[in-house]
Amino acid sequence: LSLRRQRQMCIRDRSYTAKQELLDPSTQTIAEKRWPGTSASDLLKGHSIFISNCAKCHDLPKIEIFSERKWIHEIDEMAPKAELTAAQKDLLSKYVLSFREAHSTNER
């Protein structure tokens, strides 16, 4: 998808993510498999960072529309601008990448 089309697909309603199932079993299973020791609390913290930090400057996109590579790039690029600590960046990445893998029909 073009960047323009991806932006058009972004959800303008900031309550979108609050309506998603935050910790559906598949998201949590993926997180635990990819990063052993990842807890439900870690994923909730990552979700909170996504909502509170990313939404300050951006409309929240549907997580599953971007590839894993695109998310890694975006998080790497935006973490310093959002003044995220390394721990916050890690929590955000685990949440976004786990949710994306659980809900996307696309390859990584």
Stockholm file with secondary structure:
# STOCKHOLM 1.0

chainA/1-108         LSLRRQRQMCIRDRSYTAKQELLDPSTQTIAEKRWPGTSASDLLKGHSIFISNCAKCHDLPKIEIFSERKWIHEIDEMAPKAELTAAQKDLLSKYVLSFREAHSTNER
#=GR chainA/1-108 SS CCHHHHHHHSCSCTTHHHHSCTTCHHHHHHHHHHSTTCCHHHHHHHHHHIIIIITTTSCCCCGGGSCHHHHHHHHHHHHHHTTCCHHHHHHHHHHHHHHHHHHCSSCC
#=GC SS_cons         CCHHHHHHHSCSCTTHHHHSCTTCHHHHHHHHHHSTTCCHHHHHHHHHHIIIIITTTSCCCCGGGSCHHHHHHHHHHHHHHTTCCHHHHHHHHHHHHHHHHHHCSSCC
//
